Amino acid sequence: MTTHHLTSATPYRRRWPGLAALLLGEAMNLLDATVVQVAAPAVHADLGGPVSDVQWFGAAYTLPFAVLLITGGRLGDIAGRRRMFVLGVTVFTAASVACALAPAPGPLIAFRAVQGAAAALIIPQTIGLIKAMFSGEETAKALGSIGPVMGLAAVCGPVVGGVLTHADLFGSSWRSVFLVNVPVAAIVLTLARNLPENRAPHRPSLDWPGTVLAALGTGLLVYPLIGGDLLELPLHDWLSLSAGLLVLAGFVRRQRGTARPLLEPSLFTHRGFPAALVTSTAFFAVTNGLTVVVVLQLQLDAGAGVLTSGLSLLPWSAGLAVASWWAGSRLVRRYGRRVMPYGLGVLLAGLFAAVAAYRTTTEPGHFPLALLPALALVGLGAGLFTPAFFTLALRPLRPHEIGSAAGLLNAVQQLGATLGVALLGSVYLTGPKAHAPEAACWVATALLTVAWAASARVGTGEEA
């Protein structure tokens, strides 16, 4: 395949259809990270198994997605970003069909893991291909479209999952949630013909031992949090958490000492980049974990059906869409990094409103109507935050850092989503039913405080 050598003087002619392929592929993968959240109770009712499987249906996707994203970015640098993008979409589609045909929880969880691994090949290629196709002010516009697409796809997932499961197309019930990926992937592969082949200017290394350490350490950390009572973890779970921290410490030590690191060391010379990683982890833990809690409370406590619980997230989606467009088209250009704390402040107000809504709805089986405006506030806050955050977090990138940085930034997003689902989901499932949603909201507030503190350094300077 011919590699196109593009310069700032010769922007790529088919860049806009190529951007559409990248954004649709990214939306498809991020949608799948949350689309199962509403359908999960229906899946559990159909396939059986322990109640903790409800969390694993999501975590089995986001965990390999998170830990393999950096390696996926490196593979794009080495073998070609367009080639890895197309391969990832193809494998993702096959795994989606396998998920739809799964006869039991075990195979479904396994195929979800394959989906996540395929997504890790797709997502990291976006930034590199955008930088290859666009130049000048168009680059900033194209990169600025990533944040709103990611945020909107993540929140629309539960709505789509609820609608498709309720529609029961051809008797498929929850299985249509996975089958819908087939026509979407066909469109992505058709549009992908407009992408140029592109690699890193210098062939980077690929650290497989580092990848194994990162995957093992993260898995040991997340596993005890799924379905466990965080206040009464047994000894073997504490041992797993401790082992996970030790393995990750070994991963960090290896990255510092090896001549072929998995991460590009120069990334951490950018003052705001480590802060962006912390911010992303905490922020997406809040948004993804809160989505799970809202859906579970509506279906398990309020007696809402799968369609009602999915549509209940529409205020969140609408607020996110409006605020993302407003922030991306006007506010970020005018106010810059100041948009981020404003967005987090609005999101915090939404969390407080959600606590109030749960407190005023004390009887089981009653729908918390006051929750809807609270979710709208959450969506508005998230929509204000994401365009500003991704624009500033991606600003310091240099060509040799693209694959590693894109993989790492997306990895911590998915890791945050996994931890959020595990942490907030476990707080809800194992706490006293009368106060479990409130407790999850307070934990989300603590995580949001971490995001707020870390975001103060994002975009403050290019070099540390």
GUNUKOL-551337 format. One record per residue: y, x, z of N, C-alpha, C in turn. Coordinates in steps of 0.05 Angstrom, whole numbers, padded with zeros to 5 digits, always signed. Layout:
GUNUKOL-551337
YXZYXZYXZ
...
end
This chain:
GUNUKOL-551337
-00024+00017+00000+00000+00000+00000+00025+00018+00000
+00044+00011-00016+00068+00026-00018+00086+00022+00006
+00097+00044+00016+00116+00042+00038+00144+00042+00027
+00160+00022+00035+00187+00020+00025+00205+00038+00042
+00220+00055+00030+00240+00071+00045+00267+00058+00042
+00275+00046+00064+00300+00030+00064+00322+00045+00078
+00345+00043+00068+00369+00055+00081+00390+00035+00086
+00410+00042+00101+00432+00023+00107+00446+00015+00082
+00445+00031+00061+00459+00024+00037+00444+00005+00019
+00417+00004+00024+00401-00014+00008+00384-00032+00025
+00397-00054+00035+00381-00073+00052+00359-00086+00036
+00338-00092+00050+00314-00102+00037+00319-00130+00025
+00312-00134+00000+00319-00157-00015+00307-00183-00004
+00282-00181+00006+00268-00205+00016+00268-00207+00046
+00290-00197+00058+00291-00195+00087+00291-00222+00101
+00304-00243+00090+00305-00268+00104+00278-00283+00105
+00264-00284+00082+00236-00295+00085+00219-00278+00102
+00223-00252+00102+00207-00234+00120+00214-00240+00149
+00239-00244+00155+00247-00251+00183+00234-00278+00191
+00233-00297+00173+00220-00323+00179+00191-00319+00186
+00177-00301+00172+00149-00295+00179+00146-00284+00207
+00164-00265+00213+00163-00252+00239+00168-00271+00262
+00189-00287+00258+00197-00306+00280+00176-00328+00283
+00165-00338+00261+00145-00359+00263+00119-00347+00276
+00112-00323+00268+00089-00310+00280+00093-00306+00310
+00117-00297+00317+00123-00293+00346+00123-00319+00361
+00134-00340+00349+00135-00366+00362+00106-00377+00366
+00089-00373+00346+00062-00383+00347+00047-00370+00371
+00051-00344+00374+00037-00329+00395+00048-00336+00422
+00074-00338+00425+00086-00345+00451+00081-00374+00458
+00080-00391+00438+00073-00419+00442+00045-00421+00455
+00027-00404+00445+00000-00405+00455-00003-00395+00484
+00018-00380+00493+00017-00371+00520+00022-00394+00540
+00035-00416+00530+00041-00438+00548+00030-00465+00539
+00020-00466+00514+00011-00492+00503-00012-00504+00519
-00028-00487+00532-00052-00497+00546-00044-00508+00574
-00020-00502+00584-00013-00510+00611-00016-00540+00616
-00006-00556+00597-00009-00585+00601-00037-00594+00595
-00050-00582+00575-00077-00590+00568-00098-00581+00587
-00092-00561+00604-00112-00548+00621-00127-00568+00639
-00114-00587+00652-00129-00607+00668-00149-00623+00651
-00141-00630+00626-00159-00644+00608-00183-00626+00600
-00177-00601+00595-00198-00582+00588-00218-00580+00612
-00207-00577+00636-00224-00575+00660-00241-00600+00664
-00229-00623+00660-00244-00648+00663-00267-00650+00642
-00262-00639+00618-00282-00641+00597-00305-00620+00601
-00297-00595+00607-00316-00573+00608-00327-00568+00635
-00313-00577+00656-00322-00572+00683-00315-00544+00693
-00328-00535+00714-00322-00509+00725-00303-00511+00749
-00298-00488+00763-00281-00488+00787-00252-00494+00779
-00236-00504+00798-00208-00511+00792-00192-00486+00785
-00200-00463+00794-00185-00438+00787-00185-00433+00757
-00205-00445+00743-00205-00441+00714-00179-00451+00701
-00166-00470+00713-00141-00481+00702-00121-00458+00699
-00120-00440+00719-00102-00417+00717-00113-00396+00697
-00139-00393+00696-00151-00373+00678-00147-00380+00649
-00146-00406+00642-00142-00413+00614-00116-00401+00603
-00096-00398+00621-00071-00385+00613-00072-00355+00617
-00081-00346+00640-00081-00318+00647-00099-00301+00629
-00121-00313+00620-00140-00298+00602-00126-00291+00576
-00105-00306+00569-00090-00300+00544-00068-00279+00550
-00052-00285+00571-00028-00268+00576-00035-00240+00587
-00058-00238+00601-00065-00212+00612-00071-00191+00591
-00090-00195+00572-00094-00175+00551-00070-00173+00533
-00056-00195+00529-00031-00194+00514-00012-00173+00526
-00009-00174+00552+00010-00156+00566+00000-00127+00564
-00025-00122+00571-00033-00094+00575-00038-00080+00548
-00042-00095+00526-00047-00083+00500-00022-00082+00482
+00000-00093+00491+00024-00094+00474+00034-00066+00467
+00034-00048+00486+00043-00021+00481+00026-00007+00461
-00001-00010+00464-00019+00002+00444-00015-00011+00417
-00010-00038+00417-00005-00052+00391+00019-00041+00377
+00040-00035+00393+00064-00023+00381+00059+00005+00370
+00043+00021+00384+00036+00047+00374+00019+00046+00348
+00000+00027+00347-00016+00024+00323+00002+00017+00299
+00022+00000+00304+00041-00006+00282+00056+00019+00273
+00064+00036+00292+00077+00061+00285+00060+00079+00268
+00033+00079+00274+00015+00097+00261+00004+00086+00235
-00007+00062+00236-00021+00051+00213-00004+00033+00195
+00020+00026+00204+00037+00008+00188+00041-00018+00202
+00067-00025+00205+00073-00049+00221+00066-00075+00206
+00070-00076+00180+00062-00100+00165+00031-00103+00166
+00016-00081+00163-00013-00083+00164-00023-00093+00190
-00012-00084+00213-00020-00093+00239-00012-00122+00244
+00011-00130+00233+00020-00157+00236+00001-00176+00222
-00007-00170+00198-00025-00187+00183-00053-00188+00196
-00063-00164+00204-00089-00163+00218-00088-00180+00243
-00067-00178+00259-00065-00193+00284-00065-00223+00279
-00050-00232+00259-00049-00261+00253-00077-00271+00244
-00091-00254+00228-00118-00262+00219-00138-00265+00242
-00138-00245+00260-00157-00246+00283-00149-00269+00301
-00123-00273+00305-00113-00294+00322-00122-00322+00312
-00121-00325+00286-00130-00351+00275-00160-00356+00279
-00176-00335+00274-00205-00338+00279-00211-00344+00308
-00197-00331+00327-00201-00336+00355-00192-00364+00363
-00172-00374+00350-00162-00401+00356-00184-00422+00348
-00196-00418+00326-00218-00436+00317-00241-00434+00337
-00247-00409+00347-00269-00406+00366-00262-00420+00393
-00237-00419+00401-00228-00433+00425-00232-00463+00422
-00225-00474+00398-00228-00502+00394-00257-00511+00395
-00275-00494+00388-00304-00500+00388-00318-00493+00413
-00304-00482+00433-00317-00472+00457-00332-00494+00472
-00358-00489+00479-00374-00510+00492-00372-00510+00523
-00360-00488+00534-00359-00486+00563-00335-00469+00571
-00328-00469+00597-00304-00454+00605-00306-00424+00600
-00330-00412+00604-00333-00383+00601-00326-00374+00572
-00339-00386+00552-00332-00378+00525-00302-00383+00518
-00291-00405+00528-00263-00410+00522-00245-00388+00534
-00251-00380+00558-00235-00359+00571-00238-00333+00555
-00262-00327+00546-00267-00303+00531-00252-00303+00504
-00253-00326+00490-00238-00328+00465-00208-00327+00469
-00199-00338+00492-00170-00336+00498-00162-00307+00501
-00180-00291+00512-00174-00262+00515-00172-00249+00488
-00189-00257+00469-00188-00246+00442-00161-00254+00429
-00153-00279+00433-00127-00288+00423-00105-00270+00434
-00105-00265+00460-00085-00248+00472-00084-00220+00461
-00108-00208+00456-00110-00182+00444-00098-00182+00416
-00104-00203+00400-00093-00205+00373-00062-00208+00374
-00053-00224+00393-00023-00227+00396-00010-00200+00402
-00024-00183+00416-00013-00156+00422-00010-00139+00397
-00024-00146+00376-00020-00132+00350+00004-00143+00335
+00010-00168+00340+00031-00182+00324+00059-00177+00334
+00063-00182+00360+00090-00183+00371+00105-00157+00370
+00093-00134+00376+00108-00109+00376+00119-00101+00348
+00108-00112+00327+00117-00104+00300+00145-00116+00293
+00153-00136+00307+00177-00152+00300+00201-00134+00299
+00207-00119+00320+00232-00104+00322+00232-00082+00301
+00210-00068+00298+00209-00046+00278+00214-00057+00250
+00202-00079+00242+00205-00090+00216+00233-00101+00212
+00245-00113+00232+00273-00122+00230+00291-00099+00225
+00287-00077+00240+00305-00054+00236+00300-00041+00209
+00276-00045+00197+00271-00034+00171+00283-00051+00149
+00285-00077+00153+00295-00095+00133+00325-00100+00133
+00337-00098+00157+00365-00105+00160+00382-00081+00166
+00408-00083+00161+00427-00062+00167+00454-00074+00176
+00469-00058+00189+00496-00066+00197+00496-00090+00216
+00515-00108+00212+00518-00131+00230+00494-00150+00227
+00481-00150+00204+00457-00167+00201+00435-00160+00220
+00433-00134+00227+00412-00125+00246+00416-00139+00273
+00441-00139+00282+00446-00151+00308+00440-00181+00307
+00447-00195+00285+00441-00223+00283+00411-00228+00283
+00396-00212+00268+00367-00216+00267+00354-00210+00294
+00363-00189+00307+00352-00183+00334+00360-00204+00354
+00384-00215+00351+00393-00235+00369+00378-00262+00367
+00364-00265+00345+00348-00290+00341+00322-00289+00357
+00313-00265+00366+00288-00262+00380+00288-00277+00407
+00309-00272+00423+00310-00284+00449+00307-00314+00449
+00325-00329+00434+00322-00358+00434+00295-00368+00424
+00284-00354+00403+00258-00363+00393+00236-00359+00414
+00237-00337+00429+00218-00332+00450+00220-00352+00472
+00244-00357+00481+00248-00375+00503+00241-00404+00496
+00250-00412+00472+00244-00440+00464+00214-00444+00459
+00201-00424+00447+00172-00427+00442+00157-00429+00469
+00165-00413+00488+00151-00413+00514+00153-00440+00528
+00177-00453+00526+00181-00478+00540+00170-00502+00523
+00171-00500+00497+00161-00522+00480+00130-00523+00480
+00117-00501+00488+00088-00501+00489+00076-00524+00505
+00084-00528+00530+00073-00551+00545+00078-00578+00532
+00101-00581+00519+00108-00607+00506+00088-00611+00483
+00085-00590+00466+00067-00592+00444+00038-00597+00453
+00030-00583+00475+00004-00587+00486-00001-00615+00495
+00019-00627+00508+00016-00655+00518+00014-00675+00495
+00031-00671+00475+00031-00690+00452+00005-00688+00437
-00004-00664+00431-00029-00661+00415-00053-00671+00430
-00055-00665+00456-00078-00674+00472-00078-00704+00474
-00055-00717+00478-00054-00746+00480-00060-00759+00453
-00051-00746+00431-00055-00758+00405-00085-00760+00398
-00101-00742+00409-00130-00742+00405-00138-00745+00376
-00126-00727+00359-00130-00729+00330-00159-00726+00323
-00170-00746+00309-00198-00746+00301-00217-00741+00324
-00209-00750+00348-00226-00747+00371-00227-00718+00382
-00207-00702+00374-00208-00674+00382-00197-00668+00410
-00182-00687+00422-00171-00684+00449-00156-00658+00451
-00163-00641+00471-00149-00616+00476-00155-00595+00454
-00176-00599+00439-00183-00578+00419-00162-00576+00397
-00147-00597+00392-00126-00595+00371-00104-00576+00379
-00101-00570+00405-00082-00551+00415-00087-00523+00402
-00112-00517+00397-00119-00491+00384-00120-00494+00354
-00130-00516+00344-00132-00520+00315-00106-00520+00301
-00084-00528+00315-00058-00529+00302-00049-00501+00293
-00061-00480+00305-00053-00453+00297-00062-00446+00269
-00082-00460+00258-00092-00453+00232-00072-00458+00210
-00060-00482+00207-00039-00485+00187-00014-00468+00192
-00007-00465+00217+00017-00448+00223+00011-00419+00214
-00012-00409+00220-00019-00382+00212-00020-00379+00182
-00029-00399+00168-00029-00398+00138-00001-00395+00128
+00019-00409+00140+00047-00406+00131+00057-00378+00137
+00050-00367+00161+00058-00340+00169+00047-00320+00149
+00021-00322+00142+00009-00302+00124+00022-00304+00096
+00029-00328+00088+00042-00331+00062+00069-00318+00062
+00085-00323+00083+00111-00311+00085+00110-00280+00089
+00088-00271+00101+00085-00242+00107+00084-00225+00082
+00079-00238+00059+00079-00223+00034+00107-00211+00028
+00127-00222+00041+00155-00213+00037+00162-00189+00055
+00144-00181+00072+00149-00159+00091+00144-00132+00077
+00160-00112+00082+00154-00085+00072+00135-00071+00091
+00121-00051+00081+00105-00034+00099+00124-00014+00111
+00120-00008+00136+00138+00009+00151+00124+00023+00173
+00129+00049+00177+00117+00064+00199+00139+00080+00214
+00132+00091+00236+00150+00109+00250+00155+00134+00233
+00179+00146+00234+00185+00169+00218+00167+00193+00225
+00158+00195+00250+00140+00216+00258+00116+00203+00271
+00092+00211+00263+00068+00198+00272+00064+00202+00302
+00065+00181+00318+00063+00184+00347+00033+00186+00356
+00029+00192+00381+00002+00194+00392-00007+00167+00402
-00033+00165+00407-00045+00140+00417-00062+00148+00442
-00054+00139+00465-00067+00147+00490-00086+00125+00499
-00112+00127+00490-00132+00107+00498-00138+00108+00528
-00141+00132+00540-00146+00132+00569-00123+00118+00584
-00098+00122+00575-00076+00109+00588-00077+00078+00585
-00086+00069+00561-00089+00041+00557-00110+00029+00576
-00133+00043+00579-00154+00033+00597-00144+00032+00626
-00129+00052+00635-00119+00053+00662-00099+00029+00666
-00082+00025+00647-00062+00003+00649-00077-00024+00651
-00097-00028+00633-00111-00054+00633-00127-00058+00659
-00141-00037+00668-00157-00039+00692-00139-00044+00717
-00117-00029+00719-00100-00032+00742-00087-00060+00743
-00078-00070+00720-00066-00096+00720-00086-00118+00726
-00110-00115+00715-00131-00135+00720-00138-00136+00749
-00140-00113+00762-00147-00112+00791-00125-00125+00808
-00100-00123+00799-00078-00136+00813-00078-00166+00810
-00082-00175+00785-00079-00203+00779-00103-00220+00789
-00127-00209+00786-00151-00224+00792-00151-00238+00820
-00144-00224+00841-00145-00237+00868-00124-00259+00871
-00103-00259+00854-00082-00279+00857-00089-00305+00843
-00109-00305+00825-00117-00329+00811-00134-00346+00829
-00123-00369+00837-00139-00389+00853-00143-00381+00882
-00131-00360+00891-00135-00351+00919-00113-00362+00937
-00119-00364+00963-00100-00370+00983-00085-00345+00991
-00060-00342+00983-00046-00317+00986-00042-00310+01016
-00044-00330+01034-00040-00324+01062-00066-00317+01076
-00089-00322+01062-00115-00317+01074-00134-00303+01054
-00124-00282+01041-00141-00268+01022-00164-00254+01036
-00188-00256+01026-00211-00242+01039-00208-00212+01034
-00224-00196+01049-00223-00167+01048-00227-00156+01019
-00245-00168+01005-00251-00157+00978-00227-00161+00959
-00211-00182+00964-00188-00185+00947-00166-00165+00954
-00163-00159+00980-00144-00138+00988-00153-00111+00977
-00179-00106+00976-00189-00081+00965-00183-00080+00935
-00185-00103+00921-00179-00104+00893-00149-00098+00888
-00132-00110+00904-00103-00105+00901-00097-00076+00906
-00109-00064+00927-00104-00036+00933-00114-00018+00911
-00138-00025+00900-00149-00009+00878-00131-00011+00853
-00120-00035+00848-00102-00038+00826-00077-00021+00828
-00065-00020+00852-00042-00003+00856-00049+00026+00852
-00072+00035+00862-00080+00063+00858-00084+00070+00829
-00097+00052+00814-00102+00057+00786-00076+00058+00770
-00057+00040+00777-00031+00041+00763-00016+00066+00770
-00019+00075+00795-00006+00100+00803-00018+00124+00787
-00044+00122+00782-00057+00142+00765-00047+00141+00736
-00042+00116+00727-00031+00113+00700-00003+00126+00698
+00014+00121+00718+00041+00133+00718+00039+00164+00718
+00021+00174+00735+00017+00203+00737+00008+00215+00710
-00010+00200+00697-00020+00210+00671+00003+00210+00651
+00019+00190+00651+00041+00188+00631+00061+00211+00635
+00064+00220+00660+00082+00242+00665+00070+00269+00658
+00044+00271+00659+00031+00297+00656+00019+00302+00629
+00014+00281+00613+00000+00285+00587+00020+00292+00565
+00010+00307+00546+00027+00313+00522+00027+00291+00502
+00009+00271+00506+00008+00248+00488+00010+00222+00504
+00034+00216+00515+00037+00193+00532+00036+00167+00516
+00027+00146+00530+00027+00119+00517+00055+00109+00514
+00072+00116+00533+00100+00107+00533+00118+00130+00523
+00139+00124+00509+00158+00144+00500+00175+00152+00523
+00174+00177+00533+00189+00185+00556+00219+00181+00554
+00230+00184+00529+00259+00182+00526+00269+00154+00531
+00251+00134+00531+00260+00106+00537+00275+00105+00564
+00265+00121+00583+00276+00119+00610+00300+00136+00614
+00310+00148+00593+00336+00161+00594+00359+00141+00590
+00352+00118+00580+00372+00096+00576+00375+00083+00603
+00399+00083+00613+00404+00073+00640+00395+00045+00645
+00399+00027+00626+00393-00001+00631+00364-00009+00625
+00348+00009+00612+00322+00000+00603+00302-00005+00626
+00299+00013+00646+00282+00006+00669+00291-00020+00683
+00317-00024+00686+00327-00048+00698+00319-00073+00681
+00319-00069+00655+00311-00091+00637+00282-00099+00641
+00265-00079+00646+00237-00085+00651+00233-00101+00676
+00247-00093+00698+00245-00108+00723+00255-00137+00719
+00278-00139+00706+00290-00165+00701+00272-00183+00686
+00260-00172+00664+00242-00188+00648+00218-00198+00663
+00206-00180+00679+00182-00187+00694+00188-00210+00713
+00210-00207+00729+00216-00228+00748+00225-00254+00735
+00241-00252+00714+00251-00277+00701+00229-00293+00689
+00211-00280+00675+00189-00295+00662+00168-00304+00681
+00166-00290+00704+00148-00300+00726+00158-00327+00736
+00185-00329+00738+00197-00354+00747+00192-00377+00727
+00200-00372+00702+00199-00394+00682+00170-00403+00676
+00152-00384+00673+00124-00391+00667+00110-00403+00691
+00114-00391+00714+00101-00402+00738+00112-00429+00745
+00138-00434+00742+00149-00460+00748+00139-00481+00730
+00135-00474+00704+00124-00494+00685+00096-00503+00694
+00080-00485+00703+00053-00492+00713+00054-00511+00737
+00072-00504+00755+00075-00520+00780+00084-00549+00773
+00104-00551+00755+00114-00577+00747+00092-00594+00735
+00077-00582+00717+00055-00596+00703+00033-00605+00722
+00025-00586+00739+00003-00593+00758+00012-00614+00777
+00036-00613+00787+00046-00633+00806+00047-00661+00794
+00056-00662+00769+00058-00688+00755+00030-00700+00750
+00011-00683+00742-00015-00694+00735-00033-00698+00760
-00032-00680+00779-00050-00682+00802-00039-00698+00825
-00013-00699+00828-00001-00713+00851+00014-00738+00843
+00029-00737+00821+00045-00760+00813+00029-00780+00796
+00006-00772+00788-00011-00790+00772-00002-00793+00743
+00014-00774+00733+00024-00776+00706+00002-00767+00686
+00002-00779+00663-00017-00771+00642-00008-00746+00628
-00025-00736+00610-00019-00711+00596+00005-00714+00579
+00010-00737+00566+00033-00740+00549+00059-00741+00566
+00058-00757+00588+00081-00759+00605+00089-00732+00617
+00070-00717+00626+00076-00691+00638+00087-00672+00617
+00077-00673+00593+00087-00656+00572+00116-00664+00564
+00121-00690+00561+00147-00699+00553+00168-00695+00575
+00158-00693+00600+00176-00689+00623+00190-00662+00621
+00179-00644+00605+00192-00618+00601+00213-00618+00579
+00216-00640+00565+00236-00642+00544+00264-00635+00553
+00273-00644+00577+00300-00636+00585+00303-00606+00587
+00282-00593+00597+00282-00563+00598+00285-00552+00570
+00268-00562+00551+00269-00551+00524+00296-00557+00511
+00306-00581+00514+00332-00588+00502+00354-00570+00514
+00355-00567+00540+00375-00550+00552+00373-00521+00542
+00349-00511+00540+00344-00484+00530+00354-00481+00501
+00348-00501+00484+00356-00499+00456+00386-00499+00453
+00399-00517+00467+00429-00519+00465+00442-00494+00476
+00434-00485+00499+00446-00462+00512+00441-00437+00497
+00416-00434+00485+00410-00410+00470+00427-00408+00445
+00431-00431+00431+00448-00430+00408+00477-00424+00415
+00487-00436+00436+00514-00432+00445+00519-00403+00453
+00500-00392+00469+00503-00365+00479+00500-00345+00456
+00480-00349+00438+00475-00331+00417+00497-00330+00396
+00509-00353+00391+00529-00355+00369+00558-00349+00379
+00563-00353+00405+00591-00350+00414+00593-00334+00440
+00579-00342+00461+00585-00331+00487+00579-00301+00489
+00557-00292+00478+00549-00264+00481+00570-00246+00467
+00579-00254+00444+00599-00238+00429+00625-00237+00444
+00632-00259+00458+00658-00260+00472+00657-00248+00500
+00635-00253+00515+00634-00245+00543+00614-00224+00549
+00596-00217+00530+00577-00196+00533+00558-00200+00556
+00554-00179+00573+00535-00180+00594+00541-00199+00616
+00566-00209+00617+00573-00228+00638+00558-00255+00635
+00548-00260+00612+00533-00285+00607+00507-00286+00624
+00495-00262+00628+00469-00262+00643+00471-00273+00671
+00489-00263+00688+00490-00275+00715+00498-00304+00716
+00514-00313+00697+00521-00341+00695+00496-00358+00689
+00480-00348+00671+00455-00362+00664+00436-00363+00688
+00433-00341+00702+00415-00341+00725+00426-00359+00747
+00452-00361+00749+00464-00378+00769+00458-00408+00763
+00460-00415+00738+00453-00443+00730+00423-00448+00735
+00406-00429+00729+00377-00432+00733+00372-00435+00763
+00386-00420+00780+00383-00422+00809+00391-00450+00819
+00412-00461+00808+00420-00488+00815+00399-00508+00807
+00385-00503+00784+00363-00520+00776+00340-00519+00796
+00334-00495+00807+00313-00493+00826+00320-00508+00852
+00344-00506+00861+00353-00521+00885+00351-00551+00880
+00358-00559+00856+00356-00588+00849+00327-00597+00849
+00309-00579+00839+00281-00586+00839+00270-00589+00867
+00278-00572+00885+00270-00574+00913+00279-00601+00925
+00304-00609+00919+00314-00634+00929+00298-00658+00917
+00291-00655+00891+00276-00677+00878+00249-00680+00891
+00235-00658+00896+00209-00660+00909+00211-00671+00937
+00232-00665+00952+00235-00674+00979+00240-00704+00980
+00254-00715+00959+00260-00743+00959+00237-00760+00949
+00216-00747+00938+00193-00762+00928+00169-00754+00945
+00166-00769+00967+00146-00761+00987+00120-00776+00983
+00119-00799+00969+00095-00815+00967+00079-00806+00943
+00052-00802+00947+00035-00794+00924+00035-00816+00903
+00033-00807+00878+00032-00827+00856+00059-00835+00845
+00081-00826+00857+00107-00833+00847+00119-00810+00831
+00130-00817+00808+00142-00798+00790+00169-00789+00801
+00174-00763+00804+00200-00753+00814+00221-00753+00792
+00235-00776+00789+00255-00778+00768+00277-00758+00770
+00285-00751+00795+00306-00732+00800+00299-00704+00789
+00273-00700+00783+00265-00674+00773+00275-00669+00744
+00279-00690+00729+00287-00687+00701+00314-00673+00698
+00335-00682+00712+00360-00666+00709+00358-00638+00721
+00341-00634+00741+00337-00607+00751+00325-00589+00730
+00305-00600+00715+00293-00584+00694+00313-00578+00671
+00331-00597+00666+00352-00592+00646+00370-00569+00654
+00376-00567+00680+00392-00544+00690+00376-00518+00687
+00351-00519+00693+00334-00495+00690+00335-00486+00661
+00332-00505+00642+00333-00498+00614+00359-00487+00605
+00381-00499+00614+00408-00489+00607+00411-00460+00617
+00403-00455+00642+00405-00428+00653+00389-00408+00638
+00364-00415+00632+00347-00397+00616+00358-00392+00588
+00369-00413+00576+00380-00410+00549+00405-00393+00549
+00421-00394+00569+00445-00376+00571+00436-00347+00575
+00415-00343+00590+00407-00316+00598+00393-00301+00575
+00374-00314+00561+00356-00299+00543+00370-00285+00520
+00389-00298+00505+00402-00283+00483+00417-00259+00492
+00432-00261+00515+00447-00239+00525+00428-00217+00534
+00407-00224+00548+00388-00204+00558+00375-00188+00536
+00364-00201+00516+00350-00187+00495+00369-00171+00477
+00393-00181+00473+00412-00166+00457+00419-00139+00471
+00424-00140+00497+00431-00117+00512+00408-00098+00518
+00384-00110+00523+00361-00093+00529+00352-00077+00505
+00356-00088+00481+00346-00074+00456+00367-00055+00445
+00391-00056+00455+00413-00040+00443+00407-00011+00443
+00396+00002+00463+00393+00031+00463+00371+00043+00445
+00356+00026+00432+00332+00036+00418+00340+00055+00395
+00323+00077+00393+00325+00095+00371+00299+00093+00355
+00299+00102+00330+00275+00097+00312+00249+00106+00324
+00247+00129+00337+00221+00138+00348+00213+00123+00373
+00231+00107+00384+00225+00092+00408+00217+00063+00403
+00219+00054+00378+00217+00026+00372+00190+00014+00380
+00168+00026+00371+00142+00015+00377+00136+00014+00406
+00141+00036+00420+00136+00037+00449+00154+00018+00464
+00179+00017+00457+00198+00000+00472+00192-00030+00467
+00187-00037+00442+00181-00065+00436+00156-00074+00451
+00135-00056+00450+00110-00063+00464+00115-00066+00494
+00130-00047+00506+00134-00047+00534+00150-00071+00544
+00172-00077+00529+00189-00100+00537+00173-00126+00535
+00158-00129+00514+00142-00154+00512+00119-00153+00532
+00109-00130+00538+00086-00128+00557+00095-00137+00585
+00118-00129+00594+00127-00137+00621+00134-00167+00621
+00142-00177+00598+00147-00206+00596+00121-00221+00601
+00100-00213+00587+00074-00226+00590+00061-00221+00617
+00065-00196+00627+00056-00190+00654+00070-00208+00675
+00096-00211+00671+00111-00229+00689+00101-00257+00687
+00095-00266+00663+00084-00293+00659+00057-00296+00673
+00040-00276+00671+00014-00277+00684+00017-00277+00714
+00034-00260+00725+00038-00259+00754+00051-00285+00764
+00069-00296+00748+00082-00321+00756+00062-00344+00757
+00045-00346+00737+00025-00368+00737+00006-00364+00761
-00002-00338+00766-00021-00333+00788-00007-00338+00815
+00017-00329+00818+00030-00330+00844+00039-00359+00851
+00056-00371+00833+00066-00397+00838+00043-00418+00837
+00025-00414+00818+00002-00433+00816-00015-00433+00841
-00019-00409+00852-00035-00407+00877-00020-00418+00901
+00006-00414+00902+00022-00426+00924+00020-00456+00923
+00020-00468+00898+00018-00497+00896-00011-00507+00902
-00031-00493+00891-00058-00503+00894-00070-00499+00922
-00061-00479+00936-00073-00473+00962-00055-00482+00986
-00030-00490+00981-00012-00498+01002-00016-00527+01010
-00003-00535+01033-00003-00563+01041+00008-00581+01019
-00006-00601+01010+00002-00617+00987+00030-00629+00990
+00037-00637+01014+00063-00650+01017+00087-00631+01011
+00083-00605+01015+00105-00587+01011+00099-00565+00991
+00076-00566+00977+00069-00544+00959+00088-00540+00936
+00099-00561+00922+00118-00556+00901+00143-00543+00911
+00153-00552+00935+00177-00539+00946+00172-00510+00952
+00149-00504+00964+00143-00476+00970+00142-00459+00945
+00131-00469+00923+00131-00454+00898+00159-00450+00888
+00177-00469+00891+00204-00466+00882+00219-00445+00899
+00213-00443+00925+00226-00423+00941+00216-00395+00934
+00190-00392+00927+00180-00366+00917+00194-00359+00891
+00197-00379+00873+00211-00374+00848+00240-00365+00853
+00253-00377+00874+00280-00369+00881+00281-00339+00889
+00261-00330+00904+00260-00302+00912+00257-00284+00888
+00240-00292+00870+00236-00276+00845+00262-00276+00828
+00276-00298+00827+00300-00299+00812+00322-00281+00824
+00321-00278+00850+00340-00260+00863+00335-00231+00854
+00310-00224+00852+00303-00198+00841+00313-00194+00813
+00309-00214+00796+00319-00213+00769+00350-00210+00768
+00363-00224+00785+00393-00223+00787+00402-00195+00794
+00390-00183+00814+00398-00157+00823+00393-00136+00801
+00370-00137+00788+00363-00118+00768+00380-00121+00743
+00387-00146+00736+00403-00151+00711+00431-00139+00712
+00440-00132+00736+00467-00121+00738+00469-00094+00724
+00446-00080+00720+00446-00054+00707+00439-00055+00677
+00430-00078+00668+00423-00081+00639+00448-00081+00623
+00449-00062+00604+00472-00060+00586+00496-00046+00597
+00493-00032+00620+00516-00019+00632+00522+00008+00621
+00504+00020+00605+00509+00046+00593+00485+00055+00578
+00489+00072+00558+00467+00080+00540+00450+00102+00551
+00462+00121+00565+00447+00144+00576+00448+00144+00606
+00425+00151+00618+00424+00153+00647+00439+00178+00657
end
